[in-house]
Amino acid sequence: MRLITASAILLLASPALAAKAPKPALAPVAFLVGTWVSGEGKVADTGGKSKGGSMMTVESDGAAILRRDHTETFDRAGKPAGSFHQTMLIYPDNGGLKADYVDGEGHAIHYIAATVTPGKSVTFTSAAGQGPVFRLTYESQSPDVLAITFGMIPPGQSQFRPIATGTLKRAK
């Protein structure tokens, strides 16, 4: 019985079972799929820098894109200031795209809407409410380069404030 269970788990976890292409609702953001490495990013809150990598894969038989990241941060002097992991699931819902984000620092963001320019850019926006409104934008600068901007609109304000910006390059 244990052998059957172990075999079933291995089959379910096999990358060969992952879909190779997203379903039509995710096709406009298929430019995100791939393995990416970052150059030096800017962390506006601290004046420091960041670097890391991201893997975005098609999952659930083409019905979702899963983003997994590792980010390292550095202070103004360039000394290591910490690191964390991030995960975001992008999925179609009610005729649009939504996403759910969590990181190793205990943050969670539920993006309720996305503005998409097919094959070129996507901007995810969280709900307005008690806290800030978060906005995450990916823009394809070329097939091998993504520009990223993450920021927020603080409660009671209307001005967008960048938190982090940078670029990802497709890993070769």
N, C-alpha and C positions, 0 to 999 in steps of 0.2 A: 504494500500500500504506500509506503514512504517513497519508493522508487517512482510510482505512478504520479504521486503528488509533486515530487521534485521535477520530473519530466514535464509536467503540465506548467509548472512555474517557469521553467527554462523556455518553453515554447511561447508562453505569454510575454516574456521579457525579451524575446529575440528581436533585434533590430530589423531582421529580414521581414518581420511582419508589419513594420511601420509602412504607412502609405507613402508612395513616392511623389504624389501630387495632391495638393489640397482640392477639396470640393469647390464647385463654382463660386460659392459665397465668399471663399477665402482667396480665390485666384487674384483679385486686385492687390493683395498684400503678399503674394508669393515671393516678391523681391526680398522679403525679410529672411527667407529660409536659407540657412547655411551656417558655416562655422566662421566666426568673426573674431578679430583681435583689435584691441583699441590702441590708438596712439595715446598721447598724453592729453587728458581731458582737464577741464577747469572746474573746480568746486567753488562756486561763488560764495557760499556761506562762510568758508574758512580761508579763502584765498589760496588754498592748496591745489594739488593736482590729483588725478586719479588715472589708473590704467587697469586693464583686465581683458576679459574675453567673454564671448557670448556664443551659444549654440542655439539656433532656432530650427526646430524640427517639426515636420508634419506628423500629427498623431491622430489617434482614434479614427482610423480608416479615412483620413483626409478631412475630418470635421473640426480639427483644432490645430493651432500652431503653439508649440511649447517653447518658451524662451528660458534658458538657464544661463546665468551669468556668475562670474566671480570678479569682484572689484577690490582693488587695493587702493588705499588713499594715503596721501603724503601731505605733511604740513607745508607751510610757506618756505621753510628751509630745505625741503626735500626729504625730510626724515619720515620713515614709515609712521602712519597715524592709525592704521587699522585695516581690516579687510572684512568683507561680508559676501554672502551668496544671495542671489535674487532669482525668483522664478515668476514667470508671467504666462498665463494661459489666455490665448486669443481665440475667440469663437464667434460664430454667427448667432444672432438672437433677434427675433422679431424684425427681420429685414435689414438689420444693421450689424455692426461688429461691436463686441464688448470685450473686456479683458479684466482679469483679476491678477493682482500683483502682491507678492509677499517677499520679505527679505529676512536675512538672519539677524537684523537689528530689531525685529518685532514690528515693522511697519506693514500695513496692508492697505491697498488702494483698490477700490472697485471702480473701474472705468465703465461708465454707462453709455458712452457714445464715441463714435469714431468718424472723423472726416477723412475721406479717402480720395486721393487722386490716383487712379489705377496704375500700378507699375511704377509710381513715382514717390508718393508720400502717404503717410497716415498719421493723424493726430488723434490720440486718445484723450478724453476729458472725463474727469470724475464729476460726481454730483455736487451741486451747491448745497450747503446746509450749515451746520454748526461750525465746521472747520474750514480749512482752505480748499479751493478747487485746484486739483492737480491737472497738469497737461504734459503729455509725453508725445514728442514728434520724432518720427523717423523720416528722413528724406534721402532718396537715392540720388547721389551725386554722379554715380556711374554704376555699372553692374557690380563693381568690386568695392564701392565706398558708400557707407551710410553715414549721414550727419544725424546727430541726436541732440535734442534739446529737452530737458526736463525742468519744469518749474511749477510755480503755483501763483494763485491769486489769493492773498490773505483775506480772512473774513472782513467784511465791511469795506473792501477796496475793490477797484475795478482794473487795476494795473497788473499785468503779468510780470512776475519776478523770476528770472532764471535761477535755478539751483545748480545745475550742472549741464555742461555742453561738451561735445567731443565728436570724434568720428570713429567708425569701425571699418576695418579693411578685411575683405574676404581672405580667409586663411588659404594658402596655396597647398 
